């Protein structure tokens, strides 16, 4: 069986003794190490990282400022008409020959001087269109038919 632990059976000797007069000399030893010690020279690296960080921030600010000013005061964009005027007719013809499958998005992006307007881009009912067509036919017949 296991015996119960009894603390009174342990030996009663201190594990560590303080040397004689230790606490009397302690303040003097601390003062020698701190107040009376020679100042330690700080290496240059202690502040050099701060200078590098400040210069990097200044450089970034200068780059962003220069980029902003350049984009604000220079007009590098062409108007749509100027851009289309620079494209030759031969290039347009070659593009149309090579790209047979044009989509409505291609036509919507293309700008011309006199755009051709189709019914596809208008909000028109078929009844309105048929009415206009019949009126035009009637007017045409009236002008072509000789009066008696």
N, CA, C and O atoms as a GROMACS GRO file, in nm:
protein
  592
    1UNK      N    1   0.080  -0.118   0.000
    1UNK     CA    2   0.000   0.000   0.000
    1UNK      C    3   0.085   0.125   0.000
    1UNK      O    4   0.202   0.127   0.036
    2UNK      N    5   0.017   0.226  -0.042
    2UNK     CA    6   0.085   0.354  -0.049
    2UNK      C    7   0.080   0.425   0.085
    2UNK      O    8  -0.024   0.427   0.152
    3UNK      N    9   0.195   0.483   0.124
    3UNK     CA   10   0.196   0.560   0.247
    3UNK      C   11   0.147   0.700   0.220
    3UNK      O   12   0.166   0.753   0.111
    4UNK      N   13   0.085   0.759   0.315
    4UNK     CA   14   0.041   0.896   0.302
    4UNK      C   15   0.161   0.987   0.314
    4UNK      O   16   0.256   0.961   0.388
    5UNK      N   17   0.153   1.097   0.239
    5UNK     CA   18   0.262   1.194   0.241
    5UNK      C   19   0.248   1.281   0.365
    5UNK      O   20   0.142   1.336   0.394
    6UNK      N   21   0.359   1.290   0.437
    6UNK     CA   22   0.359   1.372   0.557
    6UNK      C   23   0.470   1.475   0.542
    6UNK      O   24   0.587   1.440   0.526
    7UNK      N   25   0.434   1.602   0.546
    7UNK     CA   26   0.532   1.708   0.525
    7UNK      C   27   0.626   1.724   0.645
    7UNK      O   28   0.736   1.776   0.631
    8UNK      N   29   0.584   1.681   0.756
    8UNK     CA   30   0.666   1.695   0.877
    8UNK      C   31   0.787   1.602   0.873
    8UNK      O   32   0.882   1.625   0.948
    9UNK      N   33   0.787   1.503   0.792
    9UNK     CA   34   0.900   1.410   0.783
    9UNK      C   35   1.014   1.462   0.696
    9UNK      O   36   1.124   1.407   0.700
   10UNK      N   37   0.988   1.566   0.617
   10UNK     CA   38   1.092   1.622   0.530
   10UNK      C   39   1.199   1.690   0.614
   10UNK      O   40   1.169   1.743   0.721
   11UNK      N   41   1.327   1.690   0.566
   11UNK     CA   42   1.434   1.757   0.642
   11UNK      C   43   1.410   1.907   0.648
   11UNK      O   44   1.357   1.966   0.553
   12UNK      N   45   1.449   1.970   0.757
   12UNK     CA   46   1.417   2.110   0.777
   12UNK      C   47   1.541   2.197   0.759
   12UNK      O   48   1.567   2.281   0.845
   13UNK      N   49   1.617   2.183   0.654
   13UNK     CA   50   1.731   2.272   0.631
   13UNK      C   51   1.699   2.365   0.513
   13UNK      O   52   1.638   2.322   0.416
   14UNK      N   53   1.738   2.490   0.521
   14UNK     CA   54   1.712   2.584   0.412
   14UNK      C   55   1.795   2.546   0.290
   14UNK      O   56   1.909   2.501   0.304
   15UNK      N   57   1.740   2.564   0.176
   15UNK     CA   58   1.810   2.527   0.054
   15UNK      C   59   1.915   2.629   0.012
   15UNK      O   60   2.013   2.593  -0.054
   16UNK      N   61   1.897   2.755   0.048
   16UNK     CA   62   1.989   2.859   0.007
   16UNK      C   63   1.999   2.960   0.120
   16UNK      O   64   1.900   2.999   0.180
   17UNK      N   65   2.125   3.001   0.147
   17UNK     CA   66   2.146   3.100   0.251
   17UNK      C   67   2.201   3.227   0.188
   17UNK      O   68   2.282   3.222   0.095
   18UNK      N   69   2.157   3.338   0.238
   18UNK     CA   70   2.203   3.468   0.190
   18UNK      C   71   2.338   3.496   0.257
   18UNK      O   72   2.353   3.477   0.378
   19UNK      N   73   2.438   3.541   0.175
   19UNK     CA   74   2.568   3.570   0.237
   19UNK      C   75   2.558   3.683   0.340
   19UNK      O   76   2.466   3.766   0.336
   20UNK      N   77   2.653   3.684   0.430
   20UNK     CA   78   2.654   3.780   0.539
   20UNK      C   79   2.669   3.922   0.483
   20UNK      O   80   2.763   3.946   0.407
   21UNK      N   81   2.582   4.017   0.516
   21UNK     CA   82   2.587   4.157   0.474
   21UNK      C   83   2.547   4.180   0.329
   21UNK      O   84   2.580   4.284   0.271
   22UNK      N   85   2.479   4.088   0.270
   22UNK     CA   86   2.440   4.100   0.128
   22UNK      C   87   2.346   4.219   0.106
   22UNK      O   88   2.367   4.299   0.014
   23UNK      N   89   2.245   4.231   0.187
   23UNK     CA   90   2.146   4.337   0.169
   23UNK      C   91   2.201   4.474   0.209
   23UNK      O   92   2.148   4.576   0.167
   24UNK      N   93   2.307   4.477   0.291
   24UNK     CA   94   2.370   4.605   0.327
   24UNK      C   95   2.449   4.660   0.209
   24UNK      O   96   2.452   4.781   0.189
   25UNK      N   97   2.512   4.573   0.132
   25UNK     CA   98   2.594   4.615   0.018
   25UNK      C   99   2.515   4.625  -0.113
   25UNK      O  100   2.566   4.677  -0.212
   26UNK      N  101   2.395   4.577  -0.114
   26UNK     CA  102   2.317   4.572  -0.238
   26UNK      C  103   2.291   4.710  -0.301
   26UNK      O  104   2.312   4.724  -0.421
   27UNK      N  105   2.246   4.812  -0.227
   27UNK     CA  106   2.225   4.943  -0.290
   27UNK      C  107   2.351   5.001  -0.352
   27UNK      O  108   2.345   5.061  -0.460
   28UNK      N  109   2.465   4.985  -0.285
   28UNK     CA  110   2.591   5.036  -0.339
   28UNK      C  111   2.629   4.964  -0.468
   28UNK      O  112   2.677   5.028  -0.562
   29UNK      N  113   2.609   4.835  -0.476
   29UNK     CA  114   2.640   4.759  -0.598
   29UNK      C  115   2.550   4.801  -0.713
   29UNK      O  116   2.595   4.812  -0.827
   30UNK      N  117   2.422   4.825  -0.682
   30UNK     CA  118   2.329   4.867  -0.788
   30UNK      C  119   2.368   5.005  -0.839
   30UNK      O  120   2.366   5.028  -0.960
   31UNK      N  121   2.403   5.097  -0.750
   31UNK     CA  122   2.443   5.231  -0.790
   31UNK      C  123   2.570   5.230  -0.874
   31UNK      O  124   2.582   5.308  -0.968
   32UNK      N  125   2.663   5.143  -0.844
   32UNK     CA  126   2.785   5.133  -0.923
   32UNK      C  127   2.753   5.089  -1.066
   32UNK      O  128   2.815   5.136  -1.162
   33UNK      N  129   2.658   4.999  -1.079
   33UNK     CA  130   2.625   4.946  -1.212
   33UNK      C  131   2.539   5.043  -1.293
   33UNK      O  132   2.540   5.038  -1.416
   34UNK      N  133   2.465   5.132  -1.228
   34UNK     CA  134   2.374   5.219  -1.302
   34UNK      C  135   2.421   5.364  -1.303
   34UNK      O  136   2.454   5.416  -1.410
   35UNK      N  137   2.425   5.430  -1.191
   35UNK     CA  138   2.451   5.574  -1.187
   35UNK      C  139   2.597   5.607  -1.213
   35UNK      O  140   2.626   5.702  -1.284
   36UNK      N  141   2.690   5.531  -1.157
   36UNK     CA  142   2.831   5.564  -1.170
   36UNK      C  143   2.895   5.498  -1.292
   36UNK      O  144   3.014   5.518  -1.317
   37UNK      N  145   2.820   5.423  -1.366
   37UNK     CA  146   2.876   5.355  -1.483
   37UNK      C  147   2.899   5.456  -1.595
   37UNK      O  148   2.827   5.556  -1.606
   38UNK      N  149   2.997   5.430  -1.676
   38UNK     CA  150   3.028   5.518  -1.790
   38UNK      C  151   2.916   5.505  -1.894
   38UNK      O  152   2.865   5.395  -1.917
   39UNK      N  153   2.878   5.618  -1.957
   39UNK     CA  154   2.771   5.609  -2.058
   39UNK      C  155   2.816   5.525  -2.177
   39UNK      O  156   2.930   5.534  -2.223
   40UNK      N  157   2.724   5.446  -2.223
   40UNK     CA  158   2.752   5.360  -2.338
   40UNK      C  159   2.724   5.438  -2.465
   40UNK      O  160   2.617   5.497  -2.479
   41UNK      N  161   2.819   5.439  -2.558
   41UNK     CA  162   2.801   5.512  -2.684
   41UNK      C  163   2.700   5.438  -2.771
   41UNK      O  164   2.709   5.317  -2.791
   42UNK      N  165   2.602   5.515  -2.822
   42UNK     CA  166   2.500   5.456  -2.908
   42UNK      C  167   2.557   5.437  -3.047
   42UNK      O  168   2.620   5.528  -3.101
   43UNK      N  169   2.536   5.321  -3.106
   43UNK     CA  170   2.586   5.303  -3.243
   43UNK      C  171   2.502   5.386  -3.341
   43UNK      O  172   2.389   5.424  -3.312
   44UNK      N  173   2.560   5.412  -3.459
   44UNK     CA  174   2.491   5.491  -3.560
   44UNK      C  175   2.366   5.421  -3.612
   44UNK      O  176   2.273   5.487  -3.658
   45UNK      N  177   2.364   5.292  -3.604
   45UNK     CA  178   2.249   5.218  -3.656
   45UNK      C  179   2.121   5.246  -3.578
   45UNK      O  180   2.011   5.222  -3.628
   46UNK      N  181   2.133   5.296  -3.458
   46UNK     CA  182   2.015   5.318  -3.374
   46UNK      C  183   1.920   5.419  -3.436
   46UNK      O  184   1.799   5.402  -3.425
   47UNK      N  185   1.968   5.522  -3.500
   47UNK     CA  186   1.881   5.622  -3.562
   47UNK      C  187   1.878   5.612  -3.713
   47UNK      O  188   1.795   5.677  -3.777
   48UNK      N  189   1.966   5.532  -3.772
   48UNK     CA  190   1.976   5.524  -3.918
   48UNK      C  191   1.850   5.465  -3.981
   48UNK      O  192   1.811   5.506  -4.091
   49UNK      N  193   1.785   5.372  -3.914
   49UNK     CA  194   1.662   5.313  -3.970
   49UNK      C  195   1.550   5.416  -3.978
   49UNK      O  196   1.467   5.411  -4.068
   50UNK      N  197   1.549   5.509  -3.884
   50UNK     CA  198   1.447   5.614  -3.887
   50UNK      C  199   1.469   5.708  -4.005
   50UNK      O  200   1.374   5.749  -4.071
   51UNK      N  201   1.595   5.740  -4.032
   51UNK     CA  202   1.627   5.826  -4.146
   51UNK      C  203   1.589   5.758  -4.277
   51UNK      O  204   1.533   5.821  -4.366
   52UNK      N  205   1.619   5.629  -4.289
   52UNK     CA  206   1.584   5.556  -4.410
   52UNK      C  207   1.432   5.551  -4.430
   52UNK      O  208   1.384   5.567  -4.542
   53UNK      N  209   1.358   5.530  -4.324
   53UNK     CA  210   1.212   5.525  -4.333
   53UNK      C  211   1.156   5.662  -4.374
   53UNK      O  212   1.066   5.670  -4.457
   54UNK      N  213   1.210   5.768  -4.317
   54UNK     CA  214   1.164   5.902  -4.352
   54UNK      C  215   1.196   5.935  -4.498
   54UNK      O  216   1.113   5.992  -4.568
   55UNK      N  217   1.314   5.899  -4.544
   55UNK     CA  218   1.351   5.925  -4.683
   55UNK      C  219   1.268   5.842  -4.780
   55UNK      O  220   1.233   5.889  -4.888
   56UNK      N  221   1.236   5.719  -4.742
   56UNK     CA  222   1.152   5.636  -4.829
   56UNK      C  223   1.012   5.696  -4.839
   56UNK      O  224   0.954   5.700  -4.948
   57UNK      N  225   0.957   5.743  -4.729
   57UNK     CA  226   0.825   5.806  -4.731
   57UNK      C  227   0.826   5.934  -4.814
   57UNK      O  228   0.732   5.960  -4.889
   58UNK      N  229   0.931   6.013  -4.800
   58UNK     CA  230   0.944   6.136  -4.877
   58UNK      C  231   0.955   6.105  -5.026
   58UNK      O  232   0.894   6.173  -5.109
   59UNK      N  233   1.032   6.003  -5.060
   59UNK     CA  234   1.046   5.963  -5.201
   59UNK      C  235   0.913   5.918  -5.260
   59UNK      O  236   0.880   5.955  -5.373
   60UNK      N  237   0.837   5.838  -5.185
   60UNK     CA  238   0.706   5.793  -5.234
   60UNK      C  239   0.612   5.912  -5.253
   60UNK      O  240   0.538   5.917  -5.352
   61UNK      N  241   0.614   6.006  -5.160
   61UNK     CA  242   0.528   6.124  -5.172
   61UNK      C  243   0.566   6.205  -5.296
   61UNK      O  244   0.478   6.257  -5.366
   62UNK      N  245   0.694   6.217  -5.323
   62UNK     CA  246   0.739   6.293  -5.441
   62UNK      C  247   0.697   6.223  -5.570
   62UNK      O  248   0.657   6.289  -5.666
   63UNK      N  249   0.706   6.091  -5.573
   63UNK     CA  250   0.666   6.016  -5.692
   63UNK      C  251   0.517   6.032  -5.718
   63UNK      O  252   0.475   6.058  -5.831
   64UNK      N  253   0.436   6.017  -5.615
   64UNK     CA  254   0.291   6.031  -5.632
   64UNK      C  255   0.253   6.174  -5.672
   64UNK      O  256   0.165   6.194  -5.755
   65UNK      N  257   0.319   6.272  -5.614
   65UNK     CA  258   0.292   6.411  -5.649
   65UNK      C  259   0.328   6.437  -5.794
   65UNK      O  260   0.252   6.501  -5.868
   66UNK      N  261   0.445   6.389  -5.837
   66UNK     CA  262   0.486   6.409  -5.976
   66UNK      C  263   0.390   6.339  -6.072
   66UNK      O  264   0.353   6.397  -6.174
   67UNK      N  265   0.350   6.218  -6.040
   67UNK     CA  266   0.257   6.146  -6.127
   67UNK      C  267   0.123   6.219  -6.135
   67UNK      O  268   0.064   6.228  -6.243
   68UNK      N  269   0.076   6.270  -6.024
   68UNK     CA  270  -0.051   6.343  -6.023
   68UNK      C  271  -0.041   6.469  -6.108
   68UNK      O  272  -0.129   6.497  -6.189
   69UNK      N  273   0.066   6.544  -6.089
   69UNK     CA  274   0.080   6.668  -6.164
   69UNK      C  275   0.096   6.643  -6.314
   69UNK      O  276   0.044   6.719  -6.395
   70UNK      N  277   0.167   6.538  -6.350
   70UNK     CA  278   0.185   6.507  -6.492
   70UNK      C  279   0.053   6.469  -6.555
   70UNK      O  280   0.022   6.513  -6.666
   71UNK      N  281  -0.027   6.389  -6.485
   71UNK     CA  282  -0.155   6.348  -6.543
   71UNK      C  283  -0.256   6.462  -6.547
   71UNK      O  284  -0.344   6.463  -6.632
   72UNK      N  285  -0.244   6.558  -6.456
   72UNK     CA  286  -0.339   6.668  -6.453
   72UNK      C  287  -0.311   6.773  -6.560
   72UNK      O  288  -0.404   6.830  -6.617
   73UNK      N  289  -0.184   6.799  -6.589
   73UNK     CA  290  -0.150   6.911  -6.675
   73UNK      C  291  -0.109   6.871  -6.816
   73UNK      O  292  -0.071   6.957  -6.896
   74UNK      N  293  -0.115   6.744  -6.848
   74UNK     CA  294  -0.088   6.702  -6.985
   74UNK      C  295  -0.212   6.636  -7.041
   74UNK      O  296  -0.272   6.550  -6.976
   75UNK      N  297  -0.251   6.675  -7.161
   75UNK     CA  298  -0.369   6.619  -7.225
   75UNK      C  299  -0.323   6.515  -7.327
   75UNK      O  300  -0.287   6.549  -7.440
   76UNK      N  301  -0.324   6.390  -7.286
   76UNK     CA  302  -0.275   6.283  -7.372
   76UNK      C  303  -0.388   6.206  -7.438
   76UNK      O  304  -0.363   6.116  -7.518
   77UNK      N  305  -0.511   6.239  -7.407
   77UNK     CA  306  -0.623   6.164  -7.464
   77UNK      C  307  -0.670   6.232  -7.592
   77UNK      O  308  -0.675   6.355  -7.601
   78UNK      N  309  -0.703   6.153  -7.687
   78UNK     CA  310  -0.759   6.203  -7.812
   78UNK      C  311  -0.911   6.197  -7.804
   78UNK      O  312  -0.968   6.111  -7.736
   79UNK      N  313  -0.974   6.288  -7.872
   79UNK     CA  314  -1.120   6.278  -7.879
   79UNK      C  315  -1.155   6.161  -7.971
   79UNK      O  316  -1.069   6.110  -8.043
   80UNK      N  317  -1.278   6.120  -7.967
   80UNK     CA  318  -1.321   6.005  -8.046
   80UNK      C  319  -1.306   6.034  -8.195
   80UNK      O  320  -1.264   5.947  -8.272
   81UNK      N  321  -1.338   6.153  -8.234
   81UNK     CA  322  -1.328   6.188  -8.377
   81UNK      C  323  -1.182   6.192  -8.422
   81UNK      O  324  -1.151   6.149  -8.533
   82UNK      N  325  -1.093   6.243  -8.337
   82UNK     CA  326  -0.951   6.245  -8.372
   82UNK      C  327  -0.895   6.104  -8.382
   82UNK      O  328  -0.817   6.073  -8.472
   83UNK      N  329  -0.936   6.017  -8.290
   83UNK     CA  330  -0.889   5.879  -8.292
   83UNK      C  331  -0.938   5.807  -8.417
   83UNK      O  332  -0.862   5.734  -8.480
   84UNK      N  333  -1.064   5.828  -8.454
   84UNK     CA  334  -1.117   5.764  -8.574
   84UNK      C  335  -1.054   5.822  -8.701
   84UNK      O  336  -1.040   5.751  -8.800
   85UNK      N  337  -1.018   5.949  -8.698
   85UNK     CA  338  -0.956   6.010  -8.816
   85UNK      C  339  -0.817   5.952  -8.841
   85UNK      O  340  -0.770   5.953  -8.955
   86UNK      N  341  -0.752   5.902  -8.737
   86UNK     CA  342  -0.619   5.845  -8.753
   86UNK      C  343  -0.622   5.705  -8.814
   86UNK      O  344  -0.520   5.658  -8.864
   87UNK      N  345  -0.736   5.638  -8.809
   87UNK     CA  346  -0.748   5.504  -8.865
   87UNK      C  347  -0.776   5.519  -9.015
   87UNK      O  348  -0.870   5.588  -9.056
   88UNK      N  349  -0.694   5.453  -9.094
   88UNK     CA  350  -0.712   5.466  -9.239
   88UNK      C  351  -0.829   5.379  -9.287
   88UNK      O  352  -0.869   5.283  -9.221
   89UNK      N  353  -0.882   5.415  -9.402
   89UNK     CA  354  -0.993   5.340  -9.461
   89UNK      C  355  -0.949   5.197  -9.496
   89UNK      O  356  -1.028   5.103  -9.486
   90UNK      N  357  -0.824   5.184  -9.535
   90UNK     CA  358  -0.771   5.052  -9.570
   90UNK      C  359  -0.772   4.961  -9.446
   90UNK      O  360  -0.808   4.844  -9.456
   91UNK      N  361  -0.733   5.014  -9.331
   91UNK     CA  362  -0.734   4.935  -9.208
   91UNK      C  363  -0.876   4.895  -9.168
   91UNK      O  364  -0.899   4.783  -9.124
   92UNK      N  365  -0.969   4.986  -9.185
   92UNK     CA  366  -1.109   4.955  -9.154
   92UNK      C  367  -1.161   4.845  -9.246
   92UNK      O  368  -1.228   4.752  -9.202
   93UNK      N  369  -1.128   4.856  -9.375
   93UNK     CA  370  -1.171   4.756  -9.471
   93UNK      C  371  -1.110   4.620  -9.437
   93UNK      O  372  -1.180   4.518  -9.444
   94UNK      N  373  -0.982   4.616  -9.402
   94UNK     CA  374  -0.916   4.490  -9.365
   94UNK      C  375  -0.980   4.432  -9.239
   94UNK      O  376  -0.998   4.310  -9.228
   95UNK      N  377  -1.013   4.517  -9.146
   95UNK     CA  378  -1.076   4.469  -9.023
   95UNK      C  379  -1.211   4.405  -9.054
   95UNK      O  380  -1.243   4.299  -9.002
   96UNK      N  381  -1.288   4.470  -9.137
   96UNK     CA  382  -1.420   4.416  -9.171
   96UNK      C  383  -1.409   4.286  -9.250
   96UNK      O  384  -1.492   4.197  -9.234
   97UNK      N  385  -1.307   4.274  -9.336
   97UNK     CA  386  -1.288   4.149  -9.410
   97UNK      C  387  -1.247   4.035  -9.317
   97UNK      O  388  -1.294   3.923  -9.332
   98UNK      N  389  -1.159   4.063  -9.223
   98UNK     CA  390  -1.107   3.959  -9.135
   98UNK      C  391  -1.205   3.921  -9.025
   98UNK      O  392  -1.207   3.806  -8.981
   99UNK      N  393  -1.285   4.014  -8.980
   99UNK     CA  394  -1.380   3.988  -8.872
   99UNK      C  395  -1.521   3.988  -8.928
   99UNK      O  396  -1.593   4.088  -8.922
  100UNK      N  397  -1.558   3.875  -8.983
  100UNK     CA  398  -1.687   3.863  -9.048
  100UNK      C  399  -1.799   3.866  -8.945
  100UNK      O  400  -1.906   3.922  -8.971
  101UNK      N  401  -1.775   3.806  -8.830
  101UNK     CA  402  -1.879   3.795  -8.729
  101UNK      C  403  -1.878   3.919  -8.639
  101UNK      O  404  -1.807   3.922  -8.539
  102UNK      N  405  -1.953   4.016  -8.675
  102UNK     CA  406  -1.966   4.136  -8.592
  102UNK      C  407  -2.086   4.119  -8.500
  102UNK      O  408  -2.188   4.063  -8.539
  103UNK      N  409  -2.072   4.168  -8.380
  103UNK     CA  410  -2.180   4.161  -8.284
  103UNK      C  411  -2.236   4.301  -8.264
  103UNK      O  412  -2.176   4.401  -8.305
  104UNK      N  413  -2.350   4.307  -8.201
  104UNK     CA  414  -2.410   4.438  -8.177
  104UNK      C  415  -2.325   4.522  -8.083
  104UNK      O  416  -2.327   4.645  -8.090
  105UNK      N  417  -2.250   4.455  -7.996
  105UNK     CA  418  -2.162   4.532  -7.907
  105UNK      C  419  -2.051   4.600  -7.987
  105UNK      O  420  -2.008   4.710  -7.954
  106UNK      N  421  -2.004   4.534  -8.093
  106UNK     CA  422  -1.905   4.596  -8.181
  106UNK      C  423  -1.964   4.719  -8.250
  106UNK      O  424  -1.898   4.822  -8.262
  107UNK      N  425  -2.085   4.706  -8.294
  107UNK     CA  426  -2.149   4.818  -8.361
  107UNK      C  427  -2.179   4.931  -8.263
  107UNK      O  428  -2.173   5.048  -8.300
  108UNK      N  429  -2.211   4.897  -8.141
  108UNK     CA  430  -2.241   5.000  -8.042
  108UNK      C  431  -2.117   5.078  -8.004
  108UNK      O  432  -2.124   5.197  -7.975
  109UNK      N  433  -2.001   5.010  -8.003
  109UNK     CA  434  -1.877   5.078  -7.969
  109UNK      C  435  -1.824   5.162  -8.084
  109UNK      O  436  -1.752   5.259  -8.062
  110UNK      N  437  -1.858   5.127  -8.204
  110UNK     CA  438  -1.807   5.200  -8.320
  110UNK      C  439  -1.879   5.334  -8.331
  110UNK      O  440  -2.002   5.342  -8.323
  111UNK      N  441  -1.799   5.437  -8.349
  111UNK     CA  442  -1.858   5.570  -8.367
  111UNK      C  443  -1.823   5.618  -8.507
  111UNK      O  444  -1.709   5.602  -8.553
  112UNK      N  445  -1.919   5.676  -8.572
  112UNK     CA  446  -1.896   5.730  -8.706
  112UNK      C  447  -1.944   5.873  -8.709
  112UNK      O  448  -2.013   5.919  -8.618
  113UNK      N  449  -1.908   5.943  -8.816
  113UNK     CA  450  -1.947   6.083  -8.827
  113UNK      C  451  -2.097   6.094  -8.846
  113UNK      O  452  -2.162   6.175  -8.780
  114UNK      N  453  -2.152   6.014  -8.933
  114UNK     CA  454  -2.298   6.010  -8.956
  114UNK      C  455  -2.347   5.870  -8.924
  114UNK      O  456  -2.350   5.785  -9.012
  115UNK      N  457  -2.385   5.845  -8.799
  115UNK     CA  458  -2.424   5.709  -8.764
  115UNK      C  459  -2.554   5.667  -8.833
  115UNK      O  460  -2.649   5.744  -8.845
  116UNK      N  461  -2.553   5.544  -8.878
  116UNK     CA  462  -2.674   5.488  -8.939
  116UNK      C  463  -2.763   5.438  -8.826
  116UNK      O  464  -2.722   5.356  -8.744
  117UNK      N  465  -2.883   5.490  -8.823
  117UNK     CA  466  -2.972   5.454  -8.715
  117UNK      C  467  -3.070   5.348  -8.765
  117UNK      O  468  -3.135   5.364  -8.868
  118UNK      N  469  -3.078   5.241  -8.690
  118UNK     CA  470  -3.169   5.133  -8.728
  118UNK      C  471  -3.277   5.120  -8.622
  118UNK      O  472  -3.265   5.174  -8.512
  119UNK      N  473  -3.380   5.047  -8.657
  119UNK     CA  474  -3.491   5.028  -8.564
  119UNK      C  475  -3.449   4.947  -8.442
  119UNK      O  476  -3.515   4.950  -8.338
  120UNK      N  477  -3.340   4.875  -8.455
  120UNK     CA  478  -3.293   4.792  -8.346
  120UNK      C  479  -3.256   4.877  -8.224
  120UNK      O  480  -3.266   4.831  -8.110
  121UNK      N  481  -3.213   5.000  -8.247
  121UNK     CA  482  -3.167   5.084  -8.137
  121UNK      C  483  -3.275   5.178  -8.085
  121UNK      O  484  -3.250   5.255  -7.992
  122UNK      N  485  -3.392   5.175  -8.142
  122UNK     CA  486  -3.502   5.260  -8.099
  122UNK      C  487  -3.606   5.179  -8.026
  122UNK      O  488  -3.619   5.058  -8.046
  123UNK      N  489  -3.679   5.246  -7.943
  123UNK     CA  490  -3.789   5.182  -7.872
  123UNK      C  491  -3.916   5.212  -7.954
  123UNK      O  492  -3.993   5.302  -7.920
  124UNK      N  493  -3.938   5.134  -8.061
  124UNK     CA  494  -4.049   5.158  -8.153
  124UNK      C  495  -4.133   5.032  -8.161
  124UNK      O  496  -4.081   4.921  -8.168
  125UNK      N  497  -4.265   5.052  -8.161
  125UNK     CA  498  -4.356   4.938  -8.175
  125UNK      C  499  -4.370   4.905  -8.323
  125UNK      O  500  -4.354   4.992  -8.409
  126UNK      N  501  -4.399   4.782  -8.353
  126UNK     CA  502  -4.415   4.740  -8.493
  126UNK      C  503  -4.537   4.805  -8.556
  126UNK      O  504  -4.539   4.829  -8.677
  127UNK      N  505  -4.639   4.833  -8.476
  127UNK     CA  506  -4.760   4.899  -8.531
  127UNK      C  507  -4.725   5.039  -8.581
  127UNK      O  508  -4.774   5.082  -8.685
  128UNK      N  509  -4.640   5.111  -8.506
  128UNK     CA  510  -4.599   5.245  -8.547
  128UNK      C  511  -4.521   5.240  -8.678
  128UNK      O  512  -4.538   5.325  -8.766
  129UNK      N  513  -4.435   5.142  -8.690
  129UNK     CA  514  -4.354   5.129  -8.810
  129UNK      C  515  -4.443   5.097  -8.930
  129UNK      O  516  -4.428   5.157  -9.037
  130UNK      N  517  -4.534   5.004  -8.913
  130UNK     CA  518  -4.622   4.968  -9.026
  130UNK      C  519  -4.710   5.085  -9.066
  130UNK      O  520  -4.739   5.102  -9.185
  131UNK      N  521  -4.753   5.165  -8.971
  131UNK     CA  522  -4.834   5.282  -9.001
  131UNK      C  523  -4.755   5.385  -9.082
  131UNK      O  524  -4.806   5.442  -9.178
  132UNK      N  525  -4.632   5.408  -9.043
  132UNK     CA  526  -4.547   5.504  -9.116
  132UNK      C  527  -4.518   5.452  -9.256
  132UNK      O  528  -4.517   5.529  -9.352
  133UNK      N  529  -4.494   5.323  -9.268
  133UNK     CA  530  -4.464   5.265  -9.400
  133UNK      C  531  -4.586   5.278  -9.492
  133UNK      O  532  -4.572   5.313  -9.608
  134UNK      N  533  -4.703   5.249  -9.441
  134UNK     CA  534  -4.823   5.262  -9.525
  134UNK      C  535  -4.848   5.406  -9.565
  134UNK      O  536  -4.891   5.433  -9.677
  135UNK      N  537  -4.823   5.501  -9.475
  135UNK     CA  538  -4.838   5.643  -9.511
  135UNK      C  539  -4.740   5.682  -9.621
  135UNK      O  540  -4.776   5.755  -9.713
  136UNK      N  541  -4.618   5.633  -9.611
  136UNK     CA  542  -4.519   5.666  -9.714
  136UNK      C  543  -4.559   5.604  -9.848
  136UNK      O  544  -4.544   5.667  -9.953
  137UNK      N  545  -4.611   5.483  -9.845
  137UNK     CA  546  -4.656   5.419  -9.970
  137UNK      C  547  -4.771   5.497 -10.032
  137UNK      O  548  -4.775   5.517 -10.153
  138UNK      N  549  -4.863   5.539  -9.949
  138UNK     CA  550  -4.977   5.618 -10.000
  138UNK      C  551  -4.929   5.749 -10.062
  138UNK      O  552  -4.976   5.790 -10.168
  139UNK      N  553  -4.837   5.816  -9.992
  139UNK     CA  554  -4.784   5.941 -10.046
  139UNK      C  555  -4.709   5.919 -10.177
  139UNK      O  556  -4.717   6.000 -10.269
  140UNK      N  557  -4.638   5.810 -10.183
  140UNK     CA  558  -4.563   5.777 -10.305
  140UNK      C  559  -4.659   5.750 -10.421
  140UNK      O  560  -4.636   5.795 -10.534
  141UNK      N  561  -4.766   5.678 -10.393
  141UNK     CA  562  -4.864   5.648 -10.497
  141UNK      C  563  -4.934   5.775 -10.545
  141UNK      O  564  -4.963   5.790 -10.664
  142UNK      N  565  -4.959   5.865 -10.453
  142UNK     CA  566  -5.026   5.989 -10.491
  142UNK      C  567  -4.937   6.076 -10.579
  142UNK      O  568  -4.985   6.143 -10.670
  143UNK      N  569  -4.809   6.075 -10.552
  143UNK     CA  570  -4.720   6.158 -10.633
  143UNK      C  571  -4.690   6.095 -10.768
  143UNK      O  572  -4.668   6.166 -10.866
  144UNK      N  573  -4.688   5.964 -10.774
  144UNK     CA  574  -4.658   5.897 -10.902
  144UNK      C  575  -4.781   5.878 -10.987
  144UNK      O  576  -4.768   5.865 -11.109
  145UNK      N  577  -4.898   5.875 -10.930
  145UNK     CA  578  -5.022   5.856 -11.006
  145UNK      C  579  -5.061   5.990 -11.068
  145UNK      O  580  -5.073   6.090 -10.997
  146UNK      N  581  -5.081   5.992 -11.202
  146UNK     CA  582  -5.121   6.118 -11.266
  146UNK      C  583  -5.265   6.152 -11.232
  146UNK      O  584  -5.352   6.066 -11.224
  147UNK      N  585  -5.286   6.273 -11.213
  147UNK     CA  586  -5.423   6.319 -11.184
  147UNK      C  587  -5.499   6.341 -11.314
  147UNK      O  588  -5.439   6.389 -11.410
  148UNK      N  589  -5.624   6.309 -11.321
  148UNK     CA  590  -5.705   6.319 -11.442
  148UNK      C  591  -5.783   6.444 -11.446
  148UNK      O  592  -5.856   6.468 -11.541
   0.00000   0.00000   0.00000
